[in-house]
Amino acid sequence: MAGKIACFVVLCMVIAHAEALTCGQVTNYILPCLGYLKNTAPLGGCCRGVKNLASAAKSTPDRKTACTCLKSAAGAISGISYSKAAGLPSTCGVNIPYKISPSTDCSKVT
């Protein structure tokens, strides 16, 4: 019986780990927004990605991961309009509990 319980615990750990949001996923969700954020393309399919990201980031750790990834991307990609990035959630009609900006403190995200 103890062996079955140990196996179940390990299985739960693997499943929980597999469901965690990654920076790669965050990047894929936001990639359609790049042209819009650089003022070189219309909004297009950007909001679909933003909405999917908001739906995928269900837990506090996922929201912190998304925040950290978006913060890094905002600081690393030249030519991004920070005001458009910060306004993206409201433009797309979703609630993201942090500002998309290189100055965001992601440790405070809940």
N, CA and C of each residue as an Amber inpcrd file, in Angstrom:
protein
   330
   0.8230000  -1.1980000   0.0000000   0.0000000   0.0000000   0.0000000
   0.8640000   1.2580000   0.0000000   1.9530000   1.2450000   0.7900000
   2.8390000   2.4110000   0.8460000   3.4520000   2.6900000  -0.5210000
   3.7410000   1.6300000  -1.2680000   4.3010000   1.7940000  -2.6120000
   3.3280000   2.4810000  -3.5500000   2.0370000   2.1430000  -3.4250000
   1.0200000   2.7730000  -4.2660000   0.8760000   4.2480000  -3.9260000
   0.9350000   4.5730000  -2.6460000   0.8190000   5.9720000  -2.2240000
   2.0150000   6.7680000  -2.7420000   3.2050000   6.1990000  -2.6050000
   4.4080000   6.8820000  -3.0920000   4.3270000   7.1030000  -4.6010000
   3.8480000   6.1180000  -5.3200000   3.7000000   6.2330000  -6.7680000
   2.6920000   7.3300000  -7.1170000   1.5860000   7.3970000  -6.3910000
   0.5670000   8.4150000  -6.6110000   1.1350000   9.8090000  -6.3590000
   1.9010000   9.9650000  -5.2840000   2.5010000  11.2630000  -4.9630000
   3.4490000  11.7030000  -6.0750000   4.2810000  10.7930000  -6.5570000
   5.2080000  11.1160000  -7.6450000   4.4310000  11.4870000  -8.9040000
   3.3720000  10.7480000  -9.2150000   2.5450000  11.0430000 -10.3750000
   1.9350000  12.4330000 -10.2610000   1.4320000  12.7860000  -9.0940000
   0.8520000  14.1150000  -8.8800000   1.8980000  15.2070000  -9.0800000
   3.1130000  14.9520000  -8.6130000   4.1780000  15.9360000  -8.7740000
   4.5050000  16.1400000 -10.2480000   4.5370000  15.0780000 -11.0150000
   4.8350000  15.1700000 -12.4420000   3.7140000  15.9060000 -13.1610000
   2.4780000  15.5900000 -12.8570000   1.3390000  16.2470000 -13.4930000
   1.3220000  17.7240000 -13.1410000   1.5140000  18.0670000 -11.8800000
   1.5070000  19.4680000 -11.4670000   2.6270000  20.2330000 -12.1580000
   3.7980000  19.6110000 -12.2700000   4.9250000  20.2720000 -12.9150000
   4.6390000  20.5050000 -14.3960000   4.0000000  19.5460000 -15.0460000
   3.7270000  19.6510000 -16.4730000   2.7370000  20.7660000 -16.7810000
   1.9060000  21.1270000 -15.8290000   0.8980000  22.1440000 -16.0600000
   1.3910000  23.5560000 -15.7750000   2.5900000  23.7190000 -15.2320000
   3.1110000  25.0410000 -14.9090000   3.3570000  25.8330000 -16.1930000
   3.0290000  27.1060000 -16.1400000   3.2290000  28.0040000 -17.2670000
   4.7260000  28.2610000 -17.4640000   5.1660000  28.2860000 -18.7060000
   6.5770000  28.5220000 -19.0050000   6.7450000  29.8350000 -19.7720000
   7.9630000  30.3570000 -19.7800000   8.2440000  31.5700000 -20.5560000
   8.0120000  31.3350000 -22.0500000   8.2890000  30.1360000 -22.5040000
   8.0410000  29.8190000 -23.9070000   6.5710000  29.9640000 -24.2670000
   5.7000000  29.4970000 -23.3750000   4.2610000  29.6320000 -23.6150000
   3.8500000  31.1000000 -23.5840000   4.3590000  31.8380000 -22.6070000
   4.0390000  33.2700000 -22.4980000   4.4550000  33.9800000 -23.7860000
   5.6450000  33.6820000 -24.2670000   6.1440000  34.2920000 -25.5040000
   5.2300000  33.9650000 -26.6770000   4.8060000  32.7140000 -26.7860000
   3.9160000  32.3250000 -27.8840000   2.5810000  33.0500000 -27.8180000
   2.0580000  33.2480000 -26.6130000   0.7880000  33.9720000 -26.4690000
   0.9300000  35.4280000 -26.9160000   2.0490000  36.0370000 -26.5860000
   2.2320000  37.4660000 -26.7990000   2.8490000  37.8080000 -28.1580000
   3.4590000  36.8510000 -28.8070000   4.1380000  37.0920000 -30.0830000
   3.2820000  37.8390000 -31.1130000   1.9850000  37.5310000 -31.2520000
   1.1800000  38.2740000 -32.2230000   1.0480000  39.7640000 -31.9000000
   1.4450000  40.1820000 -30.7100000   1.3340000  41.5860000 -30.3020000
   2.5630000  42.4030000 -30.6650000   3.6280000  41.7600000 -31.0770000
   4.9000000  42.4500000 -31.2620000   4.8060000  43.6250000 -32.2370000
   4.2010000  43.4140000 -33.3900000   4.0570000  44.5010000 -34.3630000
   3.2560000  45.6620000 -33.8080000   2.1820000  45.3550000 -33.1110000
   1.3600000  46.3980000 -32.4900000   2.1700000  47.1810000 -31.4620000
   2.9280000  46.4620000 -30.6280000   3.7020000  47.1150000 -29.5720000
   4.8740000  47.9260000 -30.1200000   5.2980000  47.6270000 -31.3500000
   6.3830000  48.3830000 -31.9870000   5.8300000  49.4300000 -32.9550000
   4.5160000  49.6230000 -32.9480000   3.8500000  50.6030000 -33.8120000
   4.0630000  50.3180000 -35.2950000   4.1820000  49.0460000 -35.6540000
   4.3900000  48.7070000 -37.0620000   3.2510000  47.8780000 -37.6520000
   2.2530000  47.5360000 -36.8240000   1.1450000  46.7080000 -37.3100000
  -0.1030000  46.9910000 -36.4730000  -1.2810000  46.6920000 -37.0400000
  -2.5070000  46.8540000 -36.2550000  -2.6000000  45.7960000 -35.1540000
  -3.5780000  45.9560000 -34.2960000  -3.7770000  45.0540000 -33.1610000
  -3.9420000  43.6050000 -33.6160000  -4.6740000  43.3840000 -34.6990000
  -4.8160000  42.0460000 -35.2850000  -5.2010000  40.9770000 -34.2840000
  -4.4960000  39.8410000 -34.3010000  -4.7890000  38.7070000 -33.4280000
  -4.1580000  38.7990000 -32.0570000  -3.6130000  39.9430000 -31.7290000
  -2.9270000  40.1170000 -30.4500000  -3.8270000  39.7950000 -29.2600000
  -5.0450000  40.2940000 -29.2660000  -5.9280000  40.1250000 -28.0980000
  -6.2620000  38.6620000 -27.8260000  -6.3360000  37.8620000 -28.8600000
  -6.5850000  36.4370000 -28.6420000  -5.4590000  35.8490000 -27.7860000
  -4.2200000  36.2040000 -28.1010000  -3.0800000  35.7310000 -27.3220000
  -3.0960000  36.2460000 -25.9000000  -3.4450000  37.5190000 -25.7220000
  -3.5110000  38.1100000 -24.3790000  -4.5940000  37.4150000 -23.5580000
  -5.7380000  37.1690000 -24.1730000  -6.8300000  36.4860000 -23.4680000
  -6.4460000  35.0490000 -23.1180000  -5.7770000  34.3670000 -24.0350000
  -5.3330000  32.9990000 -23.7570000  -4.2950000  32.9770000 -22.6400000
  -3.4130000  33.9610000 -22.6200000  -2.4280000  34.0520000 -21.5450000
  -3.1210000  34.2800000 -20.2100000  -4.0820000  35.1900000 -20.1740000
  -4.8130000  35.4520000 -18.9310000  -5.5300000  34.1930000 -18.4510000
  -6.0780000  33.4100000 -19.3690000  -6.7550000  32.1650000 -18.9970000
  -5.7710000  31.1040000 -18.5150000  -4.5840000  31.0740000 -19.1050000
  -3.5890000  30.0590000 -18.7460000  -2.9270000  30.3420000 -17.4020000
  -2.8380000  31.6080000 -17.0320000  -2.1600000  31.9900000 -15.7830000
  -3.1690000  31.9950000 -14.6420000  -3.5610000  30.7970000 -14.2020000
  -4.6260000  30.6580000 -13.2020000  -4.1210000  30.7460000 -11.7690000
  -2.9010000  30.3310000 -11.5340000  -2.3740000  30.3010000 -10.1660000
  -1.4070000  31.4640000  -9.9460000  -1.1340000  31.7620000  -8.6820000
  -0.1720000  32.8210000  -8.3690000   1.2000000  32.5210000  -8.9730000
   1.7240000  31.2860000  -8.8600000   3.0220000  31.0230000  -9.4980000
   2.9960000  31.2490000 -11.0130000   1.8970000  30.8780000 -11.6690000
   1.7870000  31.1020000 -13.1130000   1.7430000  32.5910000 -13.4350000
   1.0050000  33.3740000 -12.6360000   0.9370000  34.8180000 -12.8620000
   2.3030000  35.4650000 -12.6400000   3.0430000  34.9830000 -11.6360000
   4.3930000  35.5120000 -11.3990000   5.3220000  35.1480000 -12.5560000
   5.2000000  33.9280000 -13.0650000   6.0050000  33.5200000 -14.2200000
   5.6830000  34.3910000 -15.4210000   4.3960000  34.5790000 -15.6950000
   3.9880000  35.4140000 -16.8260000   4.5210000  36.8330000 -16.6600000
   4.4000000  37.3780000 -15.4630000   4.8860000  38.7270000 -15.1820000
   6.3830000  38.8280000 -15.4530000   7.1430000  37.8870000 -14.9230000
   8.5980000  37.9030000 -15.0890000   8.9860000  37.8000000 -16.5610000
   8.3120000  36.9340000 -17.2970000   8.6090000  36.7610000 -18.7230000
   8.2580000  38.0140000 -19.5160000   7.0910000  38.5920000 -19.2350000
   6.6770000  39.8030000 -19.9410000   7.5860000  40.9750000 -19.5990000
   7.9830000  41.0660000 -18.3360000   8.8970000  42.1280000 -17.9000000
  10.2270000  42.0050000 -18.6400000  10.7530000  40.7970000 -18.7160000
  12.0220000  40.5670000 -19.4190000  11.8990000  40.9090000 -20.8990000
  10.8080000  40.4850000 -21.5090000  10.5970000  40.7580000 -22.9300000
  10.4710000  42.2570000 -23.1840000   9.7330000  42.9430000 -22.3210000
   9.5460000  44.3850000 -22.4850000  10.8790000  45.1190000 -22.4120000
  11.7870000  44.6360000 -21.5810000  13.0850000  45.2760000 -21.4500000
  14.0840000  44.8690000 -22.5230000  13.8890000  43.6960000 -23.1160000
  14.8800000  43.1570000 -24.0510000  14.6050000  43.4990000 -25.5120000
  13.3550000  43.7510000 -25.8560000  13.0050000  43.9920000 -27.2570000
  12.9870000  45.4930000 -27.5090000  13.8480000  45.9440000 -28.3970000
  13.9240000  47.3800000 -28.6570000  12.7320000  47.8470000 -29.4860000
  12.3590000  49.0820000 -29.2630000  11.3010000  49.7010000 -30.0430000
   9.8930000  49.4690000 -29.5470000   9.7460000  48.8320000 -28.3900000
   8.4030000  48.5810000 -27.8620000   7.8550000  49.8520000 -27.2190000
   6.6080000  50.1330000 -27.4860000   5.9160000  51.2400000 -26.8270000
   5.4670000  50.7600000 -25.4530000   6.1110000  51.2760000 -24.4030000
   5.7680000  50.8440000 -23.0490000   4.3450000  51.2520000 -22.6770000
   3.8620000  52.3620000 -23.2150000   2.4830000  52.7600000 -22.9060000
   1.4900000  51.7900000 -23.5430000   1.7770000  51.3300000 -24.7580000
   0.9020000  50.3290000 -25.3860000   0.9780000  49.0060000 -24.6310000
   2.1780000  48.6240000 -24.1920000   2.3310000  47.3740000 -23.4350000
   1.5380000  47.4380000 -22.1410000   1.6450000  48.5550000 -21.4300000
   0.9250000  48.7070000 -20.1630000  -0.5860000  48.7200000 -20.3820000
  -1.0310000  49.2550000 -21.5140000  -2.4580000  49.3400000 -21.7980000
  -3.0410000  48.1240000 -22.4860000  -2.2020000  47.1680000 -22.8270000
  -2.6520000  45.9930000 -23.5730000  -3.7960000  45.2380000 -22.8990000
  -3.7300000  44.9580000 -21.5930000  -4.8540000  44.2450000 -20.9620000
  -6.1920000  44.9700000 -21.1350000  -6.2230000  46.2750000 -20.8740000
  -7.5030000  46.9800000 -21.0050000  -7.9170000  47.0980000 -22.4670000
  -6.9650000  47.2750000 -23.3700000  -7.2730000  47.3210000 -24.7990000
  -7.9360000  46.0200000 -25.2500000  -7.4780000  44.9090000 -24.6750000
  -8.0030000  43.5910000 -25.0500000  -9.1580000  43.1320000 -24.1570000
  -9.5240000  43.9300000 -23.1640000 -10.6690000  43.6020000 -22.3150000
 -10.4240000  42.4810000 -21.3280000  -9.1860000  42.3550000 -20.8450000
  -8.8760000  41.3420000 -19.8330000  -8.2430000  42.0060000 -18.6160000
  -8.3330000  41.3190000 -17.4900000  -7.7330000  41.8240000 -16.2640000
  -6.4420000  41.0640000 -15.9920000  -5.3360000  41.7590000 -16.0510000
  -4.0390000  41.2000000 -15.6710000  -3.5850000  42.0170000 -14.4700000
  -3.3120000  41.3540000 -13.3400000  -3.0930000  42.0810000 -12.0840000
  -1.7100000  42.7240000 -11.9310000  -1.1060000  43.1560000 -13.0270000
   0.1760000  43.8500000 -12.9710000   0.3480000  44.6210000 -14.2690000
   1.2230000  45.5960000 -14.2360000   1.5240000  46.4110000 -15.4080000
   2.6060000  45.7040000 -16.2280000   2.4180000  45.6290000 -17.5330000
   3.4410000  45.0490000 -18.4050000   4.4780000  46.1380000 -18.6570000
   5.5870000  46.0230000 -17.9380000   6.6130000  47.0580000 -17.9740000
   7.9310000  46.4970000 -17.4530000   9.0580000  47.0380000 -17.9150000
  10.3470000  46.5920000 -17.3750000  10.5310000  46.9510000 -15.9020000
   9.7030000  47.8500000 -15.3780000   9.8540000  48.2730000 -13.9790000
   8.8930000  47.5720000 -13.0210000   8.0860000  46.6530000 -13.5000000
   7.1200000  45.9570000 -12.6500000   7.8280000  45.0740000 -11.6280000
   7.3350000  45.1030000 -10.3840000   7.8600000  44.2270000  -9.3280000
   7.0110000  42.9580000  -9.3030000   7.4680000  41.9340000  -9.9870000
   6.7010000  40.6930000 -10.1270000   6.5860000  39.9140000  -8.8200000
   7.4150000  40.2180000  -7.8380000   7.3170000  39.5190000  -6.5510000
   6.0330000  39.8880000  -5.8150000   5.4000000  40.9900000  -6.2070000
   4.1630000  41.4360000  -5.5520000   2.9020000  40.9090000  -6.2320000
   3.0660000  40.1750000  -7.3240000   1.9170000  39.6310000  -8.0530000
   1.2840000  38.5150000  -7.2360000  -0.0450000  38.5620000  -7.1380000
  -0.7730000  37.5130000  -6.4060000  -1.6870000  36.7520000  -7.3330000
